[in-house]
Amino acid sequence: MYLKILFVIFFFTSINQFVFAEEPVPTTYSEETDKIIFDGKWTFTREWKESSLNEWRLNDGTELILRTAHDGNYIYIFVDYLSDVFKDKGMDRATVCFGEPNHNKIANENDYCFLVTLGDNSPIVLQGGSPIAISGNFKKISDSNFVGVGAMSDKADRYTPVPHTSYEFKIPVELIGRNSEYSFYLSVYDFHRNVMNTWPRDIILENNFVIPSPIYWGTFYSPDKSLPEFPLSISVLIITMIMIIVISRMKIDFINK
């Protein structure tokens, strides 16, 4: 009996250590996001220059580049899957997920996933909170502000001119919530090899369509806290209103004296 209890404690401790084994993914504020052309690829030399960079060699030896940035209203993500050189239109895909920083065991309404398919102009938004466990507790929702495109990046790509799959995401911050830290998951599917690669790495998937529990996701964060709880314009408005109220009350008190 005691051995079983010790095993359970060790098992869950191992999961907790595994979840946070990967280095967190940082993002940065960019004033050049308006220059991004959403065609699914690296279109010109400096397009994604002003963004945070993560370079990973995955378990099967494939190479994946992740560029991220934000402008306070949207999070921008470029997934550059250098090793997938086969154009499997309508089959290759990339998925990114954002959720609460506490890594819930079951996806709830604050967890979102965004799926982009190569050559498909209809990206998908999924939200947690569904009672259907077989879907990973996610359900499809509609959000017209989300932009997602997949294409073949080529000669303008700063990492390799060899055509390969790449994906661009423009995710509204108002949808996923304003936080300086999120739980984060990324997957890329190579139809030609029938391989799904993920970040964090070493996640064992039941099949190539499942989204793992948020407890296995990594961390995405803003080191300089430039993803505030409120947009700057709203903060300024609130401060201005408070100052007006305070000044008005001071005037009233002065008159009453």
N, C-alpha and C positions, 0 to 999 in steps of 0.2 A: 504493500500500500504506500509506504513512504517513498519507495523507489519510483512509483508512478507519479507521485506529487512532485518529486525532484525533476523527473523527466519533463513534466508539463511546464514547470517554471523555467527550465533550461530552454525548452522549445520556444516559448514566447519571448524570452530574453534574446534568443538568437534572431528571431524575426525583427525585434526592435533594433538590434545592432545592424542587421542587414539593410533595413529601410534607410538608415542614415549613413550607410557606408560610402555612397557616392558624394563627391564634392558638390555643394550647392551650385546652382546655375545663376550667375549674376546678370542683371540687366542694367541698362544705362539710359539716361535721358538724352534724346536726340532732337536737334532743331532742323534736321534734314529729312524727316519722315515724309514730308510733302513731295519729295523728289522720287519716292519709290514708285515704280511702275508695276502694278499688280498684273503680271502676265505669267507668274509662276517660275521665273528664272532670273538669274543675275543678268540684267539687261545692259548696263553700262558700268564702266570701271569703278566708279565711286558710289554706286547705288546703295550698297549695304556697308560702306566704309565706316560710317559713324554708328557703330553698334558693338555690343559685347560679343566676344568670340569664345566658343567651346569647340574643341577638336577631339573626337573620340575614335579610337580603334576598337571595334566591337568584337565580341567573342569569336566570330567566324573570320576575323581578319579584315572585314569591310571597314571603310572609312566614312564617317559622318561628321559634317560640319553644322553647327548651330549658331546662327547670328540672331541676337535679340536687341530690341530697343523699345522705348515708349515715349510718348509726347504728353503724358498726363491723361489723355482721353482714350488712347488705344495702345495695346501691346502689339508690337510687330515682330514676327518670327519668320526666319528664312531657314528652311531645312534643306541642306545640300547633301544629297546621298550619292557621294562620288563613285561608289562601287556598282551602282545599278545602272548599267549602260544600255539596257534593253528597254525599248519603248513599248510597254504593255499598257496601251491606252485603255482606260476604264477599269483596270485591274490593280496596277500599282497604287499605293496610297500612303498617306502620312496622317497620324493622329496626334494632337497635343491636348493635354488635359490640365486644368487648373482647379484647385480646391482649397479648402480650409487648411491652414498650416498644421493642424493637429493630427492629420493623417487618420481619418475615420476608417473603421473597419468596413463599414457599409456606406456606399456613396449616397449622400443626401442632396437636398435641393441647392446646396452651395457648391456642389461639384459639377464642373462642366467639361465636356470633351468636344473637340472640333476636328472633323474628319474631312480631308481633301483627297480627291482621287485624280490621278493623272489624266489630263485632257477633259475633265468633267467640270462644267461651270455651275454645278449645283452642290456646293459644300454642305455638310450636315453639322447641326449643332445638337448635342445630347446633354441632358440635364439629369442629375441623380435624383433620388427620391422615389423612384418607381418601386412598387412592391414585387416586381417580377425579377427574381434572382437570376434567371437564366440569361437575362440581358445585362447582367452586371449591375442591376438596379438603376439603369439609365433609360430615359425615354427621349424620343426625338421632339425638339421644339423648333420654333421659327424665330429668327432674329435677322432682320434685314440689314443691320449695321455690320454684321460679320462678313468679311471678305476672305475667300480662300481659293487659291488657284494652284494647279500642278502642271508642270511642263518639263521640257528637256533643256537644262542649262548647257551652254556650249562655250563659244569663243570668248565671250565677255566675262565668264566666270574666272575669278582670281585664283582658283585652286587647280583647275585643269580645263583645257579647251575641249577635251573629249566629251561628247554629248552624254549626259546622265540625268537622272530624275532629280527634280528639286521642287520645293513647295513653299508658297508664301501665304502667311496668315496675317490678318488684321483683326484683332480681337478687341471688342469694346470693353473698357475697364468697368463701365457702369453695369455690365452684365455679370461679370465674375466677382465684382466687389473691389473696393479700393483698399488694398493692403500692401504693406511693404514686404510681405512674405506670403508665398502660396506653396501648397504641395503641387508637384509637377510631374507629369508623365509624358513620354514621347515614344511613338512607335513608327516604324517604316516597314512597309511590306513590299518585298520583291517577288512579283508573281512568277517571273522566269525561273527562279530557284525555289519558289514556294517557301521563302524564309521570312519570318517576322523578327526584326531586331528591335530592341527596346532600350530606353534609358529610364530609370536605372537598369543596368545590365543584370543578367542572371535571373531575371524573372521567368519563371516557368509558366507558360500559358497552356491552357487546355486545348485551345485551337487558335487559328490565326485571325479570329474575329472577336475574341473576347477582350474586354477591358479589365485589367486586374483591379482588385480592391485598392482603394486609396492608401491603405496601410503600407503598400509596397512602393508608393510613389516617392520621388525625391523632393528636393526643395528648390524653388525659384524665388529669388529675392532682389530687392533694390538696395544695394549697399549704402547709398546716400539718402535713403528714405524719400526719394523724389517721386514715389507713388503715394501721395498723401491720402488721408481719409477723405478730404474734400479737395476739389479742384481749386487752384489758386484764386480764380475769379470769384468763386463762392466764398472762400475764406475772406477775401478782401471785402466782399459785400457784407458778410456777417460782422466783421470788425467795424466797418463804417456805420452799420446800423446801431451797434452797441455804443459807439462814440456819440452818435446823434442822440440816443436816449439819455446817456450820461450827461451830456452838455445841456440837454433840455431840462433835466431834473435839477441841475445846478442853477440854471436860470430861474426856475420856479422857486427854488429854495432862497435864492438871492432876493427875488421880488417879495417873497413872503416875509423876509426879515425887515 
